[in-house]
Amino acid sequence: MKLNEYQSLAMRTAKDMGSLDKNLLHVALGITSDAGELADNVKKYVVYGGAYDGDNLIEELGDCLWFIALGAKTLGLPLEDIARYNVEKLKKRYPNGYNDVDAFMRWDKVDKPVVPVVMQPIQEVEEEFLTLNTKEYEDGEEEPSNIFTRLFSKIS
């Protein structure tokens, strides 16, 4: 099924709240509510050792998708446009696939000329942080707060 087909079929059950602000509120509260139900299912499985309930996970993910489709409809956009925009953003943010530096830097939010200048110090900071983060701190050694100050001074 294509996303726009899903949106069309799912929106036959959407309630128009009468105004943009109320429709957006419906979307935001609906996504939050169903994401909370999804999280509760995962919590019961992971934290409390309950049974894995894949059917409920599918149901809650579907409910979240329904509200995302409603959000797209509310904005007057086809769901496939939202998906396309998201993929383009991810390509900019993670040009070589996921890595922690790109996740931290969010390159899609930075002007392109800054990227080459900033990247090298960030990689050095990440490497130094990983080294320092695994080190045991004994009496008299540098406090972690001073380490962060020193690390982030490299990129500012």
Residue pairs with C-beta under 8 A, 6 or more apart in sequence:
2 80
3 78
3 79
3 80
3 83
4 78
4 79
4 80
6 65
6 69
6 79
7 69
7 72
7 73
7 78
7 79
10 65
10 66
10 69
10 70
11 69
11 70
11 73
13 66
14 70
14 73
15 26
16 23
17 23
17 25
17 26
20 74
23 70
23 74
24 71
24 74
26 70
27 67
27 68
27 70
27 71
27 74
30 63
30 66
30 67
30 70
31 64
31 67
31 68
31 71
34 60
34 63
34 64
34 67
35 60
35 64
37 60
37 63
38 57
38 60
38 61
38 64
41 53
41 56
41 57
41 60
42 57
44 50
44 53
45 51
45 52
45 53
68 79
68 82
69 79
71 82
72 78
72 79
72 81
72 82
89 108
92 107
92 108
93 102
93 103
93 106
93 107
93 108
94 102
94 103
95 102
95 107
96 102
100 126
101 119
101 122
101 123
101 126
104 122
104 126
105 118
105 119
105 122
107 115
110 118
118 155
121 154
121 155
122 155
124 154
125 151
125 152
125 154
125 155
128 151
129 147
129 151
132 144
132 147
132 151
137 143
137 144
